[in-house]
Amino acid sequence: MKLSHLFIVFLLLCPLIKTIAQDTPTVRGFVGVAGYLDGDFENSLFVGVNVGAEFNINHFIMPQLDTSYFYGSREDETNYGNQGQLLSIYSSYASAINFNFCPKICIGNDGNRDTYLVILPKYSFSKVTAVGNFTALNANDIKTTTKETITDWEHSLGIGMGIDISLSDENSDSLSLNIYYENVPMSKPLEELNHGARIMGKNALGAGINYYFSFKKSVKPSPIRIPNPM
């Protein structure tokens, strides 16, 4: 699934999540973006977007279900002849569609505070895809391109920490600023390509932001006061 496809899915799901969040006070929808440091990719970075829902069991446990998409490309590998002529170009990239469950833990949230800390342990079931394109040039500059695709299904555990900041007194919208330790093996299928080189395949550190949207905050009714007959 390409990033453009995921964006279309998000546009279709966003009104549905918004409706659920309005009709069900214990649910908030959310969308987010993140970037992850990984030296195996171009500019040592791959990016991610996500969309999902948060379920308010109580003030301390708010599990999340979401789907995310990662994408990162490697720097092109070129091969030159003795006279400086270009012989071949190899380009590759990896992407992942992740289905995530996070038993989100909230610290310092008593239901009334506007800001609190969150801990984000996460289990992910991922479809990781690597695509490689090898282009060879002969003496007459005729190009021959070979494309290869490899897909792996992977399980992984990750964790994050962040701070949730309320945006309004009128509704439950908030921003969550997070840091992540991500274990989805984005680099693994790249090594399995015919022209793939041995790469580090290490875990990635990242940072991102989630926007939560929901219903209007309920207002507690004022206590009924009985006038003093005296």
NORTANOR-V610022 format. One record per residue. N is the residue number from 1. PHI is phi as a letter, one per 20 degrees, with the letter a starting at -180 (* if undefined). BURIAL is + if it has 16 or more other C-alpha atoms within 10 Angstrom, else -. D_FIRST is the distance of its C-alpha to the first C-alpha in Angstrom with 2 decimals. Layout:
n=[N,N]
phi=[PHI,PHI]
burial=[BURIAL,BURIAL]
d_first=[D_FIRST,D_FIRST]
//
This chain:
n=[1,2,3,4,5,6,7,8,9,10,11,12,13,14,15,16,17,18,19,20,21,22,23,24,25,26,27,28,29,30,31,32,33,34,35,36,37,38,39,40,41,42,43,44,45,46,47,48,49,50,51,52,53,54,55,56,57,58,59,60,61,62,63,64,65,66,67,68,69,70,71,72,73,74,75,76,77,78,79,80,81,82,83,84,85,86,87,88,89,90,91,92,93,94,95,96,97,98,99,100,101,102,103,104,105,106,107,108,109,110,111,112,113,114,115,116,117,118,119,120,121,122,123,124,125,126,127,128,129,130,131,132,133,134,135,136,137,138,139,140,141,142,143,144,145,146,147,148,149,150,151,152,153,154,155,156,157,158,159,160,161,162,163,164,165,166,167,168,169,170,171,172,173,174,175,176,177,178,179,180,181,182,183,184,185,186,187,188,189,190,191,192,193,194,195,196,197,198,199,200,201,202,203,204,205,206,207,208,209,210,211,212,213,214,215,216,217,218,219,220,221,222,223,224,225,226,227,228,229,230]
phi=[*,f,g,f,f,f,f,f,f,f,f,f,e,g,f,f,f,f,f,f,f,f,e,c,f,e,c,c,e,b,c,b,c,b,c,c,e,b,f,f,d,g,m,l,b,c,d,b,c,b,b,a,b,d,d,e,f,b,f,d,c,c,g,c,d,b,d,c,c,d,b,b,d,e,f,f,d,d,c,d,e,f,e,n,f,f,d,a,c,c,c,b,b,c,c,b,d,d,d,d,c,c,f,g,d,d,d,n,d,d,n,c,f,e,c,b,e,c,d,c,f,b,d,c,d,c,d,d,c,d,c,c,c,d,d,d,d,e,f,e,m,e,e,c,d,d,d,c,c,c,c,c,d,c,d,b,c,b,b,b,c,a,c,e,c,f,d,b,e,e,b,e,f,b,d,d,e,c,d,c,d,d,d,f,f,f,e,g,f,f,f,e,f,g,d,f,e,f,c,f,m,f,f,c,e,b,b,a,c,d,d,d,c,a,f,f,f,f,d,f,f,f,f,f,d,e,f,f,f,e]
burial=[-,-,-,-,-,+,-,-,-,+,-,-,-,+,-,-,+,+,-,+,+,+,-,-,+,+,+,+,+,+,+,+,+,+,+,+,+,+,+,+,+,-,-,-,+,+,+,+,+,+,+,+,+,+,+,+,-,-,-,+,+,+,+,+,+,+,+,+,+,+,+,+,+,+,-,-,-,-,-,-,-,-,-,-,-,+,+,+,+,+,+,+,+,+,+,+,+,+,+,+,+,+,+,+,+,+,-,-,+,-,-,-,-,+,+,+,+,+,+,+,+,+,+,+,+,+,+,+,+,+,+,+,+,+,+,+,-,-,-,-,-,-,-,-,-,-,-,-,+,-,+,-,-,+,-,-,+,+,-,+,+,+,+,+,+,+,+,-,-,-,-,+,+,+,+,+,+,+,+,+,+,+,+,+,+,+,+,+,+,+,+,-,+,-,+,+,-,-,-,-,+,+,+,+,+,+,+,+,+,+,+,+,+,+,+,-,-,-,-,-,-,-,-,-,-,-,-,-,-,-]
d_first=[0.00,3.78,6.69,8.16,6.09,6.88,10.23,10.87,10.45,12.76,15.16,15.48,16.07,18.34,21.33,21.16,21.25,23.98,25.97,25.82,26.90,29.77,30.99,30.69,32.49,31.07,27.39,25.73,22.21,20.67,18.04,17.96,17.12,18.13,18.81,19.61,22.21,21.53,23.67,21.39,19.20,20.35,22.67,22.44,19.56,15.94,14.68,13.09,12.84,13.58,14.96,17.43,21.06,24.28,27.11,30.61,32.64,35.33,35.90,34.99,32.03,28.97,26.07,22.51,19.39,16.08,12.34,11.22,8.61,10.31,10.37,13.48,15.02,18.31,21.35,22.10,24.74,27.53,30.51,33.80,36.93,40.51,41.13,38.07,36.11,32.34,31.52,27.81,24.69,21.89,18.66,15.79,13.01,11.24,8.32,8.47,7.56,11.22,13.52,16.72,20.36,22.90,26.63,27.32,30.99,32.91,36.09,38.69,37.31,40.16,38.61,40.47,39.41,37.20,35.85,35.11,33.45,30.42,29.45,25.85,25.63,22.15,20.79,17.12,15.42,12.35,9.89,10.39,9.34,11.79,12.19,15.78,17.71,21.48,23.76,27.47,30.32,33.66,37.06,36.55,33.32,31.37,27.73,25.98,22.28,20.64,16.91,15.89,12.85,13.53,11.80,13.91,14.24,16.31,18.62,19.95,22.34,22.57,24.88,25.42,28.34,28.82,30.98,30.43,32.30,33.32,32.98,35.48,38.48,37.51,34.15,32.06,29.55,29.14,27.37,26.65,26.87,25.56,25.57,23.43,23.90,20.46,20.27,16.63,17.19,14.82,17.42,18.18,15.94,16.90,20.46,19.80,18.98,22.17,22.79,21.48,24.28,25.43,23.98,25.04,22.14,23.85,22.80,21.90,23.77,22.21,23.15,21.60,22.59,21.87,23.30,24.70,25.98,28.26,31.57,34.87,36.88,39.56,43.05,45.57,48.64,51.78,54.49,57.24,60.47,63.76,66.45,69.39,72.43,74.59]
//
